[in-house]
Structures are given as C-alpha cells and as structure tokens.
Amino acid sequence: MDAIPSRDKIKIGISVSIVQKQDQGSGKLTDGIVKRILTSSSFHPHGIKVELESGKIGRVQKIS
C-alpha cells in the first residue's frame, strides 16, 4: 500500500480517495474533490481529514 499523503501534498480542488469513519473497518474508499482541509497537523497516521465538495468527510488515503 502506498504511503498516506502528508498535508503539504493535499490542496483544495484536487481529486482524492478518502475513507469515511463508517468505512474504516471495510477500507471502502470514496472519491471526490477536496473542499476543505480539516487536519491542522502536517501528518496523521490514518490520513489528513478533509471535507469533499459532496459534503462527505474522511481521511485521505491517496491522491487520485
């Protein structure tokens, strides 16, 4: 598995795959466009938390 992207790689408007809280067990990914970055630290072991334009919130697993 690829490394979880750090915050400096994540920009508003890019396409990412996130895992939502309810999907953490299954690892199901949701694709979308970053609307807001919610994690202030530069790195988080489970991924930087973002809000997508769809309103979904989750942790970035990869940049698509």
C-alpha positions in Angstrom: 0.0 0.0 0.0 1.2 3.5 -0.8 2.2 5.9 1.9 -0.6 8.1 3.3 -0.2 11.6 1.7 1.0 14.3 4.1 -0.8 17.6 4.4 1.5 19.5 2.1 0.5 17.2 -0.8 -3.2 17.9 -0.3 -4.6 21.0 -1.9 -8.1 22.4 -2.3 -9.6 21.3 -5.6 -7.6 18.1 -6.1 -9.1 14.7 -6.6 -8.5 12.3 -3.7 -9.8 9.0 -2.3 -10.9 9.2 1.4 -12.1 6.6 3.9 -15.1 7.7 5.8 -15.5 6.9 9.5 -18.1 4.3 8.9 -15.9 2.6 6.3 -12.7 2.3 8.3 -13.4 -1.3 9.1 -14.0 -2.3 5.4 -11.5 0.1 3.9 -14.0 1.2 1.3 -12.8 4.4 -0.4 -14.8 7.4 -1.6 -13.5 9.6 -4.4 -14.1 13.3 -4.5 -12.7 16.8 -4.8 -11.2 18.5 -1.7 -13.3 21.4 -0.5 -11.7 21.9 3.0 -8.7 20.5 4.9 -9.7 19.8 8.4 -6.5 18.5 10.0 -4.1 21.2 11.1 -1.0 19.0 11.7 1.3 18.2 8.8 0.8 14.4 9.1 -1.7 12.0 10.6 -1.1 8.2 10.7 -4.6 7.5 9.4 -4.6 10.3 6.9 -5.4 14.0 6.8 -9.0 14.7 7.4 -10.8 16.6 4.6 -14.3 17.6 3.5 -15.2 16.8 -0.1 -17.3 19.1 -2.3 -20.0 16.4 -1.8 -20.0 17.3 2.0 -18.5 13.9 2.9 -15.8 13.9 5.5 -13.0 11.4 5.8 -9.2 10.8 5.8 -7.2 11.0 2.6 -5.8 7.6 1.7 -4.5 8.5 -1.8 -4.4 11.3 -4.3 -6.1 10.2 -7.5 
